[in-house]
Amino acid sequence: MNRSRLIVLALAALAAGAVALVARSMLGGGTPASKAEVHAAVSSAAVLVASKNIEPGTPVTGDMVRWQDWPKSNVDSTFLTADGVGGNPDQAVKGTVARAPILAGEPLTNTKIVHSDSAGFMAAMVTPGMRAVSIPITTESGAGGFILPNDRVDVIVTIQISDSPKLYVARTLLHAVRVLAVDQTYTQDKDQKTVLAKTATLELSPQQSETIAAASATGTVALALRPLGDNGANDVAAKKKTDTGVVAVIRYGLARAAGPAKPE
């Protein structure tokens, strides 16, 4: 290899080194940034996110949510942040219900949850595809006033089928329907508190809503409270065939008539 070729290669190596130094200085001097420096460079905010999947109509509680660091540049105005609602997640979601499905890790927004004092609270409680139907009840027909929201009840209708003698037929129309709300008032008489029930709001399908509307117009509707946790999953036989019975009015100590009703 001649001398001139060696000189050209040496100059090329020096030029490549100079370019590398210039590029290194332009990229921050070649010192790798630590994770802390990178984290500090990205401004973040604490956003309230779901810690589990939340179905529509489900009351939101503190154990269903958690705080998550979120880049401030990506925080939407509808997000619930620690700066906006405070640092306590229990207080942030107190009295709220999910209006739409919320996936685990998804930020909670003002459009996905609703407060109990909001006009859309009842609509948020209703399962998609179902309807909220209110029926008049009394304390006696509403299990003595002990029926509460989210209880399961059977709906029984009593209809008079004969006037002379007076005969009534009772039938269980619906099984294990969910109670959304109960309109109750309390009266205090000395040391005794009396519960007065006026209406009950039930979650029904459109077809069940029509059935209840017709039953309320033709007879007396009563609610039978089911055991806690009994959602009617094993009530298939009762749904296929309901037991009905004719009730006779007893006068002067004698039953005018009694007997089972003929099945339809």
Rosetta silent file (secondary structure, phi, psi, omega in degrees, C-alpha in Angstrom):
SEQUENCE: MNRSRLIVLALAALAAGAVALVARSMLGGGTPASKAEVHAAVSSAAVLVASKNIEPGTPVTGDMVRWQDWPKSNVDSTFLTADGVGGNPDQAVKGTVARAPILAGEPLTNTKIVHSDSAGFMAAMVTPGMRAVSIPITTESGAGGFILPNDRVDVIVTIQISDSPKLYVARTLLHAVRVLAVDQTYTQDKDQKTVLAKTATLELSPQQSETIAAASATGTVALALRPLGDNGANDVAAKKKTDTGVVAVIRYGLARAAGPAKPE
SCORE:     score description
SCORE:     0.000 S_00000001
   1 L     0.000  129.199 -177.653    0.000    0.000    0.000 S_00000001
   2 L   -79.122  169.159 -173.792    1.492    3.347   -1.028 S_00000001
   3 H   -66.148  -39.336 -177.498    1.892    6.356    1.196 S_00000001
   4 H   -64.287  -37.124 -179.842   -0.854    8.463   -0.410 S_00000001
   5 H   -67.972  -37.026  178.132   -3.492    5.790    0.190 S_00000001
   6 H   -64.157  -39.057 -179.885   -2.567    5.596    3.878 S_00000001
   7 H   -64.802  -40.933  179.725   -2.941    9.345    4.223 S_00000001
   8 H   -64.119  -43.154  179.128   -6.429    9.242    2.645 S_00000001
   9 H   -64.112  -38.535  179.921   -7.581    6.444    4.999 S_00000001
  10 H   -65.695  -42.541  178.343   -6.263    8.324    8.033 S_00000001
  11 H   -63.821  -38.482  179.251   -8.107   11.500    7.025 S_00000001
  12 H   -64.782  -40.481  178.844  -11.339    9.509    6.504 S_00000001
  13 H   -64.769  -41.188  178.708  -11.049    7.961    9.981 S_00000001
  14 H   -63.871  -39.326 -179.979  -10.506   11.376   11.543 S_00000001
  15 H   -66.460  -40.740  178.923  -13.563   12.777    9.725 S_00000001
  16 H   -64.476  -39.849  178.061  -15.750    9.897   10.866 S_00000001
  17 H   -64.565  -39.809  179.169  -14.652   10.422   14.463 S_00000001
  18 H   -63.931  -41.327  178.348  -15.418   14.126   14.260 S_00000001
  19 H   -62.651  -40.174 -179.962  -18.925   13.433   12.926 S_00000001
  20 H   -64.373  -40.576  178.581  -19.542   10.980   15.752 S_00000001
  21 H   -64.925  -41.479  179.235  -18.472   13.536   18.369 S_00000001
  22 H   -63.807  -44.379  179.804  -20.727   16.211   16.878 S_00000001
  23 H   -64.169  -38.134 -179.559  -23.723   13.870   16.789 S_00000001
  24 H   -65.919  -40.039  179.179  -23.076   12.781   20.383 S_00000001
  25 H   -68.396  -35.481  179.342  -22.966   16.359   21.615 S_00000001
  26 H   -69.087  -26.451 -179.222  -26.218   17.190   19.808 S_00000001
  27 L   -93.229   16.193  175.264  -27.970   14.240   21.523 S_00000001
  28 L   106.529   24.395  173.893  -27.124   15.397   25.042 S_00000001
  29 L    78.925    3.532  175.269  -23.449   14.884   25.453 S_00000001
  30 L    82.689    2.295  179.152  -23.651   11.108   25.295 S_00000001
  31 L   -92.545  115.981 -178.245  -24.638   10.685   28.947 S_00000001
  32 L   -61.757  134.464  179.512  -27.642    8.333   29.215 S_00000001
  33 L   -74.821  139.523  177.896  -30.537    9.920   31.142 S_00000001
  34 L   -74.286  164.148  179.465  -31.587    8.087   34.293 S_00000001
  35 H   -62.726  -35.545  179.536  -35.152    6.784   34.771 S_00000001
  36 H   -64.705  -39.911 -179.970  -35.764    9.447   37.414 S_00000001
  37 H   -66.980  -40.127  178.758  -34.744   12.211   34.997 S_00000001
  38 H   -65.315  -41.715 -179.471  -37.005   10.827   32.269 S_00000001
  39 H   -64.791  -39.444 -179.857  -39.923   10.511   34.731 S_00000001
  40 H   -68.004  -31.466 -177.658  -39.366   14.065   35.956 S_00000001
  41 H   -70.333  -25.982  179.905  -39.309   15.354   32.399 S_00000001
  42 L   -97.627  111.137 -179.724  -42.836   13.926   31.772 S_00000001
  43 L   -73.747  130.079 -176.077  -45.418   15.833   33.850 S_00000001
  44 E  -127.820  164.209  177.352  -48.096   13.476   35.216 S_00000001
  45 E  -134.882  152.302  177.990  -51.350   13.627   37.191 S_00000001
  46 E   -83.227  115.093 -178.007  -53.111   11.114   39.428 S_00000001
  47 E  -111.250  139.178  178.821  -56.172    9.835   37.547 S_00000001
  48 E   -80.961  120.919 -179.333  -58.864    7.605   39.056 S_00000001
  49 E  -124.211  161.681  178.499  -59.102    4.326   37.103 S_00000001
  50 E   -77.604  133.690  176.778  -61.070    1.117   37.560 S_00000001
  51 L   -89.605   -8.195  177.591  -59.197   -1.670   39.332 S_00000001
  52 L  -152.953  166.697  176.397  -61.677   -4.236   37.959 S_00000001
  53 L   -67.339  133.795 -178.764  -64.371   -4.441   35.295 S_00000001
  54 E  -119.955  123.419 -178.711  -67.504   -2.535   36.374 S_00000001
  55 L   -84.683  154.040  177.774  -70.864   -3.374   34.828 S_00000001
  56 L   -59.909  140.964  179.872  -73.562   -0.744   34.115 S_00000001
  57 L    85.472   -2.648 -179.200  -75.882   -0.134   37.058 S_00000001
  58 L   -85.947  128.536  173.659  -73.293   -1.291   39.607 S_00000001
  59 E   -61.766  131.372 -177.112  -72.716    0.996   42.625 S_00000001
  60 E   -90.351  127.625  179.464  -69.070    2.108   42.495 S_00000001
  61 L  -120.263  169.264 -175.404  -67.095    1.678   45.720 S_00000001
  62 H   -62.253  -28.786 -179.407  -63.564    2.524   46.796 S_00000001
  63 H   -78.331   -4.028  178.582  -62.265   -1.020   46.347 S_00000001
  64 H   -95.551   -4.988 -174.699  -63.200   -0.904   42.655 S_00000001
  65 E  -132.608  165.592  176.842  -60.916    2.042   41.816 S_00000001
  66 E  -156.911  162.341  176.957  -57.328    3.196   42.280 S_00000001
  67 E   -85.824  141.201 -178.686  -55.108    6.162   41.446 S_00000001
  68 E  -136.692  130.259  175.033  -52.928    5.887   38.344 S_00000001
  69 E   -64.343  133.139 -175.661  -50.204    8.261   37.121 S_00000001
  70 E  -137.525  133.935  178.068  -51.291    9.683   33.761 S_00000001
  71 E   -56.147  128.894 -177.050  -49.433   12.055   31.415 S_00000001
  72 H   -59.438  -30.948 -179.629  -50.934   15.498   31.926 S_00000001
  73 H   -67.231  -19.084 -178.833  -50.978   16.092   28.196 S_00000001
  74 H  -108.005    8.392  179.966  -53.396   13.151   27.830 S_00000001
  75 L   -82.672  118.240  178.458  -55.709   13.970   30.759 S_00000001
  76 L   -80.047  156.415 -178.090  -59.201   14.741   29.475 S_00000001
  77 L   -66.708  -18.456 -179.980  -61.379   17.316   31.210 S_00000001
  78 L   -88.552   -7.933 -179.682  -63.908   14.566   32.112 S_00000001
  79 E   -68.481  150.177  173.524  -61.343   12.465   34.011 S_00000001
  80 L   -93.341  114.941 -177.317  -61.526   12.294   37.802 S_00000001
  81 E  -113.729  160.599  179.435  -58.175   13.492   39.128 S_00000001
  82 H   -64.235  -33.901  178.386  -56.748   13.796   42.641 S_00000001
  83 H   -68.700  -30.376 -175.587  -56.462   17.551   42.172 S_00000001
  84 H   -89.048  -35.639 -174.971  -60.114   17.804   41.178 S_00000001
  85 H  -117.428    0.073 -177.954  -61.872   15.427   43.587 S_00000001
  86 L    95.438  167.924 -174.328  -59.351   15.002   46.402 S_00000001
  87 L   -87.583   -2.982 -178.394  -57.000   12.176   47.262 S_00000001
  88 L   -95.245  111.658 -178.267  -59.525    9.827   48.879 S_00000001
  89 H   -65.506  -31.203  178.836  -60.925    7.377   46.291 S_00000001
  90 H   -62.066  -43.908  179.023  -63.772    6.330   48.619 S_00000001
  91 H   -70.988  -31.012 -177.773  -65.056    9.894   48.793 S_00000001
  92 H   -65.814  -32.052 -176.974  -64.509   10.416   45.067 S_00000001
  93 L  -111.861    8.723 -177.603  -66.963    7.640   44.128 S_00000001
  94 L   -60.860  127.451  177.458  -69.294    7.799   47.145 S_00000001
  95 L    73.409   23.201 -179.456  -72.940    7.492   46.078 S_00000001
  96 E  -111.001  157.855  178.710  -72.144    6.879   42.397 S_00000001
  97 E  -134.247  142.925  178.841  -73.336    4.242   39.941 S_00000001
  98 E   -72.429  128.273  177.764  -71.776    3.139   36.647 S_00000001
  99 L   -91.254  -22.949 -177.360  -73.785    4.345   33.651 S_00000001
 100 L  -142.836  163.073  177.876  -71.709    2.418   31.103 S_00000001
 101 L   -60.902  136.647  177.905  -69.240   -0.499   31.137 S_00000001
 102 E  -125.091  120.163 -178.028  -65.865    0.465   32.629 S_00000001
 103 L   -84.796  154.936  177.547  -62.900   -1.812   31.947 S_00000001
 104 L   -58.598  130.185 -178.639  -60.068   -2.453   34.396 S_00000001
 105 L    89.016   -6.849 -179.624  -57.451    0.274   33.986 S_00000001
 106 L   -85.010  135.819  179.099  -59.869    2.618   32.226 S_00000001
 107 E   -64.094  141.662  173.205  -60.170    6.156   33.651 S_00000001
 108 L   -80.383  139.085 -178.309  -63.438    7.046   35.357 S_00000001
 109 E  -128.616  165.200  178.731  -65.189    9.999   33.767 S_00000001
 110 L   -66.244  -18.509 -179.756  -68.158   12.229   34.549 S_00000001
 111 L   -92.004  -13.011 -177.866  -69.999   10.586   31.676 S_00000001
 112 L   -98.463  -18.044  177.502  -69.424    7.009   32.885 S_00000001
 113 E  -127.943  157.171 -179.429  -70.655    7.419   36.461 S_00000001
 114 E  -138.083  144.299  179.935  -73.596    9.290   37.948 S_00000001
 115 E   -84.275  154.789 -176.151  -74.311   10.484   41.499 S_00000001
 116 L   -64.075  -23.926  179.254  -77.366    9.347   43.440 S_00000001
 117 L   -92.278    9.773  179.551  -78.706   12.907   43.580 S_00000001
 118 L   -89.621  155.708 -178.871  -78.489   13.251   39.810 S_00000001
 119 L   -66.154  -25.238 -177.674  -81.490   13.113   37.495 S_00000001
 120 L   -94.081   13.059 -175.789  -80.003   10.164   35.606 S_00000001
 121 H   -63.671  -46.781 -177.999  -79.430    8.002   38.680 S_00000001
 122 H   -64.918  -40.389  178.463  -82.414    5.699   38.146 S_00000001
 123 H   -61.982  -31.826  179.159  -81.629    5.280   34.448 S_00000001
 124 H   -73.739  -24.684 -179.406  -78.116    4.220   35.439 S_00000001
 125 H   -76.232  -23.930 -174.017  -79.488    1.573   37.801 S_00000001
 126 L   -80.599  130.604  176.948  -81.498   -0.181   35.088 S_00000001
 127 L   -65.663  138.393  178.547  -79.792   -3.033   33.245 S_00000001
 128 L   -52.031  133.254 -178.948  -79.618   -2.447   29.466 S_00000001
 129 L    92.942  -11.063 -179.166  -82.705   -3.887   27.777 S_00000001
 130 L  -103.598  174.722 -179.244  -84.801   -3.705   30.953 S_00000001
 131 E  -131.750  151.431  174.053  -87.356   -1.168   32.188 S_00000001
 132 E  -100.716  118.912 -176.491  -88.091    0.508   35.521 S_00000001
 133 E  -124.365  128.083  178.594  -91.770    0.125   36.411 S_00000001
 134 E   -99.949  136.955  177.814  -93.413    1.520   39.556 S_00000001
 135 E  -127.848  146.239  177.496  -96.435   -0.166   41.100 S_00000001
 136 E   -74.759  136.555  177.056  -98.562    0.970   44.050 S_00000001
 137 L  -138.096  166.543  171.927  -98.170   -1.113   47.191 S_00000001
 138 L  -116.791  173.282  177.793  -99.137   -0.921   50.833 S_00000001
 139 L   -60.433  -38.073 -179.755  -97.159   -1.902   53.896 S_00000001
 140 L   -69.595  -40.794 -178.144  -99.118   -5.158   54.021 S_00000001
 141 L   -82.319   -5.091  179.759  -98.631   -5.970   50.332 S_00000001
 142 L  -115.066   40.499  176.211  -94.950   -5.036   50.473 S_00000001
 143 H    57.947   40.762  174.954  -93.716   -7.550   53.082 S_00000001
 144 H    68.097   19.520  179.606  -94.373   -5.222   55.983 S_00000001
 145 H    83.107   10.953 -177.554  -92.083   -2.506   54.642 S_00000001
 146 L   -96.982    4.907  176.842  -88.953   -4.662   54.803 S_00000001
 147 L   -81.831  131.123 -176.884  -88.338   -4.736   51.054 S_00000001
 148 L  -126.687  162.625  177.332  -85.266   -2.721   50.081 S_00000001
 149 L   -54.892  141.260 -179.178  -83.484   -1.833   46.808 S_00000001
 150 L    77.770    0.647  169.978  -81.653   -4.773   45.164 S_00000001
 151 L   -71.834  162.021  175.598  -83.874   -7.320   46.942 S_00000001
 152 E  -111.293  135.298 -176.965  -85.537  -10.013   44.825 S_00000001
 153 E  -134.893  156.910  167.368  -89.299  -10.452   44.994 S_00000001
 154 E   -98.840  142.702 -179.971  -92.093  -12.492   43.456 S_00000001
 155 E  -103.333  121.192 -177.811  -95.044  -10.512   42.113 S_00000001
 156 E  -116.136  134.207  177.042  -98.458  -11.917   43.074 S_00000001
 157 E  -117.283  137.489  177.360 -101.765  -10.658   41.726 S_00000001
 158 E  -116.361  125.816 -175.799 -105.156  -11.342   43.335 S_00000001
 159 E  -126.520  137.631  175.226 -108.285  -11.019   41.181 S_00000001
 160 E   -80.858  125.682 -177.407 -111.935  -11.398   42.115 S_00000001
 161 E  -110.038   -8.487  179.035 -113.550  -13.951   39.822 S_00000001
 162 E  -152.495  141.636 -179.563 -117.018  -14.152   41.377 S_00000001
 163 E   -97.557  -30.762 -179.621 -119.241  -11.747   43.265 S_00000001
 164 L  -140.737   99.707   -2.940 -121.826  -14.171   44.632 S_00000001
 165 L   -74.639  163.090 -179.528 -120.244  -15.934   46.333 S_00000001
 166 E   -75.634  116.752  179.295 -117.128  -13.782   46.451 S_00000001
 167 E  -123.590  140.863 -179.507 -114.236  -15.798   45.055 S_00000001
 168 E  -127.691  144.698  175.433 -110.679  -14.629   44.479 S_00000001
 169 E  -118.638  135.242  179.218 -107.848  -16.205   42.566 S_00000001
 170 E  -116.068  138.839 -177.104 -104.180  -15.520   43.383 S_00000001
 171 E  -145.275  138.653  173.657 -101.344  -16.152   40.975 S_00000001
 172 E   -84.215  110.961 -177.067  -97.607  -15.549   40.990 S_00000001
 173 E   -82.901  -43.501 -174.884  -96.981  -13.657   37.771 S_00000001
 174 E  -130.998  145.973 -178.513  -93.253  -12.970   38.026 S_00000001
 175 E  -116.963  136.687  169.681  -90.437  -14.652   39.898 S_00000001
 176 E    53.535   47.432  175.478  -87.267  -13.156   41.395 S_00000001
 177 E   -87.684  151.525 -174.892  -87.513   -9.673   39.887 S_00000001
 178 E   -86.385  136.340  176.665  -85.118   -7.026   41.127 S_00000001
 179 E   -90.720  123.190  178.743  -86.302   -4.106   43.249 S_00000001
 180 E   -88.693  -39.788 -177.919  -84.749   -0.807   42.147 S_00000001
 181 E  -159.145  155.052  176.488  -86.345    1.517   44.701 S_00000001
 182 E  -134.063  126.086  178.084  -89.055    1.633   47.351 S_00000001
 183 E   -85.584  103.567 -176.989  -90.916    4.796   48.298 S_00000001
 184 E  -123.951  146.355  171.934  -91.140    4.560   52.083 S_00000001
 185 E  -128.324  158.228 -177.337  -92.021    6.981   54.863 S_00000001
 186 E  -123.949  138.588  175.257  -91.737    6.531   58.614 S_00000001
 187 E  -121.519  138.504 -177.980  -94.084    7.648   61.383 S_00000001
 188 E  -108.594  119.170  177.723  -93.114    7.750   65.036 S_00000001
 189 E  -121.422  100.396 -174.635  -95.796    6.935   67.606 S_00000001
 190 L    57.775 -114.185 -178.403  -94.299    7.089   71.109 S_00000001
 191 L  -100.430   10.371 -176.483  -91.660    4.320   71.109 S_00000001
 192 E  -115.512  130.976  177.245  -92.896    2.604   67.948 S_00000001
 193 E  -104.117  128.720 -178.947  -91.762    3.386   64.422 S_00000001
 194 E  -111.205  131.933  178.547  -94.156    2.505   61.606 S_00000001
 195 E   -95.938  127.829  178.484  -93.032    1.999   58.017 S_00000001
 196 E  -115.903  116.885  179.690  -95.433    3.165   55.324 S_00000001
 197 E  -101.530  137.043 -178.862  -94.767    1.929   51.779 S_00000001
 198 E  -113.144  -50.198 -179.270  -96.413    3.642   48.815 S_00000001
 199 E  -139.095  155.409  173.610  -94.732    2.446   45.625 S_00000001
 200 E  -128.673  133.980  178.338  -92.101   -0.041   44.553 S_00000001
 201 E  -103.106  120.427 -175.752  -90.004    0.332   41.405 S_00000001
 202 E  -110.236  151.358  175.032  -89.151   -2.987   39.760 S_00000001
 203 E   -95.012  113.306 -174.245  -86.696   -3.889   36.991 S_00000001
 204 E  -131.172  158.713  171.996  -88.708   -5.689   34.316 S_00000001
 205 L   -76.529  164.243  177.812  -88.453   -6.685   30.689 S_00000001
 206 H   -55.947  -39.478  179.297  -90.777   -4.898   28.231 S_00000001
 207 H   -67.789  -40.940  177.601  -93.090   -7.922   28.183 S_00000001
 208 H   -65.478  -33.419  178.207  -93.142   -8.122   31.980 S_00000001
 209 H   -61.605  -41.915  178.595  -93.926   -4.405   32.133 S_00000001
 210 H   -66.516  -38.690  179.216  -97.074   -4.973   30.076 S_00000001
 211 H   -62.281  -44.473 -179.464  -98.058   -7.922   32.291 S_00000001
 212 H   -67.220  -39.487  179.436  -97.716   -5.848   35.453 S_00000001
 213 H   -61.275  -42.572  178.664  -99.644   -2.920   33.969 S_00000001
 214 H   -68.274  -39.973 -179.533 -102.559   -5.213   33.121 S_00000001
 215 H   -65.757  -40.189  179.853 -102.436   -6.933   36.524 S_00000001
 216 H   -64.978  -30.417 -178.570 -102.459   -3.622   38.410 S_00000001
 217 H   -80.588  -23.263 -174.617 -105.547   -2.530   36.478 S_00000001
 218 H  -108.529  -13.794 -177.393 -107.509   -5.735   37.078 S_00000001
 219 L  -156.875 -166.995 -179.739 -106.506   -6.821   40.574 S_00000001
 220 E  -102.342  129.380 -177.686 -104.405   -6.248   43.665 S_00000001
 221 E  -102.178  134.909  176.532 -100.637   -6.663   43.371 S_00000001
 222 E  -130.398  155.196  179.745  -98.486   -7.874   46.264 S_00000001
 223 E  -113.258  132.763  176.242  -94.760   -8.530   46.592 S_00000001
 224 E  -108.817  118.152 -176.826  -93.286  -11.630   48.224 S_00000001
 225 E   -74.247  129.579  178.137  -89.734  -11.129   49.494 S_00000001
 226 L   -92.098  159.945  178.539  -87.272  -13.863   48.513 S_00000001
 227 L   -61.099  152.924  179.712  -84.286  -14.948   50.652 S_00000001
 228 L   -60.953  130.139 -179.991  -81.087  -12.931   50.346 S_00000001
 229 L    87.465   -5.153  179.274  -79.007  -14.190   47.417 S_00000001
 230 L   -89.899  101.404 -179.001  -81.908  -16.109   45.859 S_00000001
 231 L   -97.751   12.113  176.646  -82.064  -14.787   42.295 S_00000001
 232 L    79.848   15.583 -178.175  -84.450  -17.467   41.059 S_00000001
 233 L   -63.368  -29.695 -179.559  -81.807  -19.473   39.192 S_00000001
 234 L  -102.217   22.273 -175.588  -83.383  -22.721   40.439 S_00000001
 235 L  -101.911   28.535 -175.747  -86.933  -21.520   39.893 S_00000001
 236 H   -62.521  -44.315 -177.853  -87.359  -23.060   36.445 S_00000001
 237 H   -63.163  -39.673 -179.216  -90.241  -25.294   37.451 S_00000001
 238 H   -68.426  -30.548  179.413  -92.096  -22.423   39.067 S_00000001
 239 H   -74.283  -31.988 -179.638  -91.710  -20.300   35.966 S_00000001
 240 H   -75.595  -34.391 -177.773  -93.100  -23.030   33.716 S_00000001
 241 L  -145.279  117.403  179.635  -96.107  -23.711   35.905 S_00000001
 242 L   -99.073  141.150  177.940  -97.467  -21.448   38.640 S_00000001
 243 L   -81.964  132.121  177.165  -99.744  -22.725   41.353 S_00000001
 244 L  -124.398  154.803  179.781 -103.057  -20.897   41.612 S_00000001
 245 E  -148.860  145.929  177.362 -105.810  -21.230   44.118 S_00000001
 246 E   -90.908  131.678  179.208 -109.321  -19.923   44.613 S_00000001
 247 E  -110.059  128.515 -179.486 -109.940  -18.182   47.919 S_00000001
 248 E  -102.989  143.801  175.682 -113.503  -18.002   49.254 S_00000001
 249 L   -79.288  128.606 -178.229 -114.855  -15.341   51.575 S_00000001
 250 E   -95.125  124.002  178.122 -116.045  -16.900   54.848 S_00000001
 251 E  -124.857  139.618  177.416 -119.257  -15.504   56.292 S_00000001
 252 L    57.083   30.065  176.883 -121.039  -16.514   59.452 S_00000001
 253 L    78.812    5.258 -178.769 -118.346  -19.087   60.088 S_00000001
 254 E  -119.765  135.727  176.124 -119.093  -20.993   56.890 S_00000001
 255 E   -79.364  124.239 -179.275 -116.936  -21.178   53.778 S_00000001
 256 L   -72.338  -38.285  179.138 -119.049  -20.351   50.751 S_00000001
 257 L  -165.175  151.508  177.304 -116.675  -22.025   48.317 S_00000001
 258 L  -162.582  152.870  177.424 -113.095  -23.212   48.099 S_00000001
 259 E   155.104  163.068 -179.129 -110.943  -25.259   45.827 S_00000001
 260 E   -72.538  147.516  176.914 -108.060  -25.146   43.419 S_00000001
 261 L   -78.973  151.648  178.003 -108.385  -23.209   40.242 S_00000001
 262 L   -71.824  131.541 -179.259 -108.248  -25.033   36.976 S_00000001
 263 L   -68.143  146.454  178.977 -104.840  -24.718   35.372 S_00000001
 264 L   -82.889    0.000    0.000 -104.716  -22.798   32.121 S_00000001
